[in-house]
């Protein structure tokens, strides 16, 4: 799939999803009858956003048009989007970075950085492949040393590794958060690699992932508490931090600082 077509398709689906979620009362509109779907009508969105009904309809039909940043900002306010969702919407509309660059390799310098940390840490590429980790992470998740390179992907492991699932007492919450973060960080991977790559692969292997992915939630990959029920250490608590190496801006360094 051409990246432009994929981007427009995701923009259309994202707008339809957020239109269906919109609260009519916040816009001073009466409730619709029981036979009608909740949310706003296209005509109402167009009026409130100050655009023509035809033009907004074209957006939801994934037509080849270029919405202005001003219009997208108006829609973001109308749908009460969070800052992360707003950035996602702007990117889908062509006002931000969309296509992933060539992935940076794991260099000796980056491996030395990871090894220097005395708590679990690992490096993710843009499609969330785990390309480097330290001894502390191996102790936390021993399977990382033996899993095949093809399966050494955080999204894949969270939804297909039974051992990792048992280690996460809050798996339901964390798995949903991971999917939202992946969509936000990768802009949904709206290119051939994403459409036929890791998203398609995990979708085929996990009905749970496929269901969550279709919810189109968008969340930041920020600092939060992580719990692990380790088979040897018992329940351990960490604070997750993520940084971007200056020399490899397409990589993400995830660190679990003990609490």
Backbone torsions as a table, in degrees:
resi	resn	phi	psi	omega
1	UNK	NA	132.5	176.4
2	UNK	-61.2	140.5	-176.0
3	UNK	-61.4	-35.1	178.8
4	UNK	-65.8	-41.4	178.0
5	UNK	-65.0	-43.8	179.0
6	UNK	-62.0	-40.6	179.7
7	UNK	-64.2	-45.8	-179.5
8	UNK	-65.5	-37.0	178.8
9	UNK	-64.1	-44.3	179.8
10	UNK	-68.2	-37.6	176.6
11	UNK	-59.6	-45.3	-179.7
12	UNK	-60.9	-47.0	-178.7
13	UNK	-67.6	-36.3	179.7
14	UNK	-66.4	-43.0	178.8
15	UNK	-64.6	-42.8	179.4
16	UNK	-63.2	-39.8	-179.9
17	UNK	-64.7	-46.0	-178.6
18	UNK	-72.6	-28.9	175.0
19	UNK	-65.5	-40.3	179.4
20	UNK	-68.1	-27.1	-179.3
21	UNK	-84.9	-15.5	-173.3
22	UNK	-60.1	142.7	179.5
23	UNK	-91.9	114.8	-177.1
24	UNK	-62.5	-36.5	-176.0
25	UNK	-61.9	-35.6	-178.5
26	UNK	-66.5	-18.1	179.0
27	UNK	-106.2	12.1	178.0
28	UNK	69.2	26.7	-178.8
29	UNK	-104.9	144.1	179.9
30	UNK	-71.7	158.6	177.2
31	UNK	-66.8	147.2	176.9
32	UNK	-86.4	161.1	-179.5
33	UNK	-61.4	163.6	-176.7
34	UNK	-60.4	-26.7	-178.0
35	UNK	-78.9	-10.9	-178.2
36	UNK	-95.6	148.5	176.6
37	UNK	-70.2	143.4	179.5
38	UNK	-66.1	161.7	179.0
39	UNK	105.6	-159.4	-178.1
40	UNK	-104.9	150.6	171.9
41	UNK	-79.1	158.5	176.8
42	UNK	-58.1	-41.4	-179.0
43	UNK	-61.0	-38.4	-179.7
44	UNK	-69.6	-40.8	177.4
45	UNK	-61.7	-45.4	-179.3
46	UNK	-59.8	-44.2	-179.9
47	UNK	-64.6	-47.1	-178.0
48	UNK	-67.3	-30.4	-179.2
49	UNK	-89.6	-10.1	178.2
50	UNK	76.9	34.7	177.2
51	UNK	-128.5	166.6	179.5
52	UNK	-75.1	152.8	179.2
53	UNK	-62.8	-41.0	-179.5
54	UNK	-61.1	-45.5	-177.9
55	UNK	-64.3	-43.9	179.4
56	UNK	-65.8	-37.6	177.8
57	UNK	-60.6	-39.8	177.7
58	UNK	-61.0	-36.9	177.5
59	UNK	-60.7	-45.8	-178.9
60	UNK	-74.7	-10.7	175.7
61	UNK	-98.1	5.7	179.1
62	UNK	60.9	34.2	176.5
63	UNK	-67.5	159.5	-178.5
64	UNK	-82.7	75.5	176.8
65	UNK	-127.5	161.7	-175.9
66	UNK	-117.8	96.4	179.4
67	UNK	-68.1	141.7	179.0
68	UNK	-75.1	160.2	177.3
69	UNK	-62.3	-37.2	-179.4
70	UNK	-60.7	-43.2	179.9
71	UNK	-66.2	-43.4	179.5
72	UNK	-64.8	-37.5	176.2
73	UNK	-63.1	-38.5	178.1
74	UNK	-63.3	-42.8	178.6
75	UNK	-66.4	-36.9	178.8
76	UNK	-62.6	-41.5	177.5
77	UNK	-67.6	-42.0	-178.9
78	UNK	-60.1	-42.0	-178.0
79	UNK	-88.6	4.1	178.5
80	UNK	56.3	46.5	-177.5
81	UNK	-72.7	148.1	173.9
82	UNK	-73.5	165.2	178.0
83	UNK	-55.4	-39.4	179.3
84	UNK	-67.2	-42.8	178.6
85	UNK	-64.7	-38.0	178.4
86	UNK	-61.9	-45.7	177.7
87	UNK	-60.5	-40.6	178.1
88	UNK	-62.1	-46.0	179.5
89	UNK	-61.2	-45.2	179.8
90	UNK	-61.4	-39.3	179.0
91	UNK	-65.6	-41.9	178.2
92	UNK	-62.5	-32.2	-179.8
93	UNK	-84.3	4.7	177.1
94	UNK	91.8	12.5	-178.6
95	UNK	-114.1	56.6	180.0
96	UNK	167.7	173.5	-179.7
97	UNK	-69.0	127.6	-179.8
98	UNK	-115.3	-53.1	-172.3
99	UNK	-85.1	133.0	177.4
100	UNK	-66.4	143.5	176.7
101	UNK	-82.4	176.8	175.6
102	UNK	-63.4	128.2	-175.3
103	UNK	-62.9	135.9	176.5
104	UNK	-72.8	145.6	179.3
105	UNK	-81.1	163.5	173.8
106	UNK	-79.1	114.1	-177.3
107	UNK	-99.4	160.2	176.1
108	UNK	-56.6	-36.5	-179.3
109	UNK	-65.2	-42.2	178.8
110	UNK	-66.7	-38.7	178.3
111	UNK	-64.9	-37.9	177.6
112	UNK	-64.4	-37.6	177.6
113	UNK	-62.2	-47.3	-179.5
114	UNK	-64.2	-42.6	-178.4
115	UNK	-65.8	-26.9	-177.4
116	UNK	-72.5	-17.6	-179.8
117	UNK	-81.8	135.5	-177.3
118	UNK	-95.8	14.4	173.9
119	UNK	-130.6	163.4	-174.5
120	UNK	-55.4	131.6	179.5
121	UNK	-152.8	146.4	177.6
122	UNK	-154.3	161.4	-177.9
123	UNK	-110.1	134.6	177.4
124	UNK	-111.6	139.1	171.6
125	UNK	-85.0	-177.4	-174.1
126	UNK	-66.0	-27.1	177.3
127	UNK	-96.8	16.0	176.3
128	UNK	71.4	22.5	169.7
129	UNK	-70.4	136.0	177.9
130	UNK	-85.3	110.6	-173.2
131	UNK	-104.8	-7.8	178.2
132	UNK	-166.5	148.4	-179.3
133	UNK	-156.8	168.1	-179.9
134	UNK	-110.4	178.0	-176.9
135	UNK	-63.8	-36.1	180.0
136	UNK	-63.0	-35.0	177.9
137	UNK	-71.7	-35.5	176.4
138	UNK	-62.9	-35.3	178.3
139	UNK	-71.4	-36.1	178.6
140	UNK	-71.2	-42.5	-177.3
141	UNK	-131.7	81.4	-173.3
142	UNK	-57.5	-29.0	-177.0
143	UNK	-65.1	-16.3	-177.7
144	UNK	-61.5	-26.0	-178.3
145	UNK	-78.7	-19.3	-175.8
146	UNK	-114.1	-16.0	-178.6
147	UNK	-66.2	145.2	-177.7
148	UNK	-66.3	156.0	-179.5
149	UNK	-60.4	-36.8	179.9
150	UNK	-62.1	-35.6	-177.5
151	UNK	-93.9	-1.5	-176.3
152	UNK	-82.7	66.5	-179.3
153	UNK	-133.1	131.5	-173.1
154	UNK	-61.0	-42.2	-179.8
155	UNK	-63.6	-43.7	179.5
156	UNK	-62.7	-45.6	-176.5
157	UNK	-67.4	-40.4	-179.1
158	UNK	-59.4	-34.8	-174.8
159	UNK	-102.1	-7.8	-177.3
160	UNK	-125.0	-15.6	-177.0
161	UNK	-92.0	108.4	-178.4
162	UNK	-62.2	-35.3	-179.4
163	UNK	-65.7	-44.1	179.5
164	UNK	-65.3	-37.7	179.5
165	UNK	-62.1	-41.0	178.6
166	UNK	-65.0	-27.3	-179.4
167	UNK	-77.4	-13.7	-176.8
168	UNK	-107.2	97.5	-179.2
169	UNK	-63.9	-22.3	178.2
170	UNK	-110.7	42.4	-174.3
171	UNK	-56.9	-42.8	-177.9
172	UNK	-56.8	-46.7	-178.9
173	UNK	-69.7	-45.5	-176.2
174	UNK	-67.7	-39.6	-178.5
175	UNK	-64.3	-41.4	177.8
176	UNK	-64.7	-40.1	178.5
177	UNK	-63.7	-41.0	178.6
178	UNK	-61.0	-42.9	-179.1
179	UNK	-64.0	-43.5	177.7
180	UNK	-62.6	-39.2	178.4
181	UNK	-67.8	-40.8	179.3
182	UNK	-61.4	-44.4	-179.9
183	UNK	-62.8	-42.3	-179.1
184	UNK	-68.3	-44.7	-175.3
185	UNK	-70.9	-35.9	-174.4
186	UNK	-103.6	2.7	-175.9
187	UNK	55.4	31.7	177.5
188	UNK	78.2	0.9	-177.3
189	UNK	51.6	58.4	-176.1
190	UNK	-84.4	68.3	177.0
191	UNK	-156.2	172.0	-177.7
192	UNK	-53.6	-38.5	-178.2
193	UNK	-62.7	-37.5	-179.0
194	UNK	-79.7	-42.9	-178.2
195	UNK	-62.0	-37.4	-177.3
196	UNK	-111.1	5.2	-176.0
197	UNK	-100.2	-124.7	-169.8
198	UNK	-65.2	-37.6	-180.0
199	UNK	-62.7	-47.4	179.5
200	UNK	-64.8	-38.9	-177.3
201	UNK	-66.2	-46.2	-180.0
202	UNK	-69.4	-36.1	178.3
203	UNK	-59.9	-40.1	-179.4
204	UNK	-70.4	-28.2	-176.8
205	UNK	-91.2	-22.1	-173.9
206	UNK	-137.5	113.5	175.8
207	UNK	-65.6	-31.2	179.3
208	UNK	-63.8	-44.3	178.4
209	UNK	-63.3	-46.0	-179.1
210	UNK	-57.3	-40.3	179.5
211	UNK	-67.0	-46.6	-179.0
212	UNK	-66.1	-38.2	-178.9
213	UNK	-61.2	-38.3	-178.7
214	UNK	-72.4	-12.3	177.3
215	UNK	-74.6	-17.3	175.8
216	UNK	56.4	39.4	173.3
217	UNK	-78.6	145.2	-178.6
218	UNK	-127.1	126.4	-176.7
219	UNK	-141.6	150.7	177.7
220	UNK	-75.7	154.3	178.9
221	UNK	-99.6	66.3	-171.7
222	UNK	-104.6	-170.5	-179.6
223	UNK	-67.5	131.4	177.3
224	UNK	-160.6	164.5	179.7
225	UNK	-81.3	139.7	177.2
226	UNK	-123.1	137.8	178.0
227	UNK	-115.7	137.0	176.5
228	UNK	-132.1	130.9	175.9
229	UNK	-98.2	85.5	-174.1
230	UNK	-76.3	137.1	-178.2
231	UNK	-61.4	-25.6	-179.2
232	UNK	-106.2	-37.9	-174.2
233	UNK	-93.8	-10.7	-176.9
234	UNK	79.4	-157.4	-177.8
235	UNK	-74.6	120.7	179.8
236	UNK	-122.4	145.6	-178.0
237	UNK	-117.9	135.5	178.9
238	UNK	-133.7	162.4	170.5
239	UNK	-111.6	119.9	-177.4
240	UNK	-84.2	130.8	174.7
241	UNK	-127.3	150.2	174.5
242	UNK	-136.0	139.4	-179.1
243	UNK	-131.1	159.5	177.0
244	UNK	-113.2	118.2	178.4
245	UNK	-62.1	135.5	-177.5
246	UNK	-60.4	-35.9	-176.8
247	UNK	-85.8	-5.9	-179.8
248	UNK	-143.4	72.5	-175.0
249	UNK	-65.4	-11.6	178.0
250	UNK	-89.5	-4.1	178.6
251	UNK	-101.8	156.5	177.5
252	UNK	-126.9	128.1	176.1
253	UNK	-97.9	113.8	177.7
254	UNK	-99.6	133.3	-178.6
255	UNK	-131.2	140.1	178.1
256	UNK	-113.0	98.8	179.6
257	UNK	-85.1	127.1	-177.5
258	UNK	-61.1	142.9	175.1
259	UNK	-108.6	NA	NA
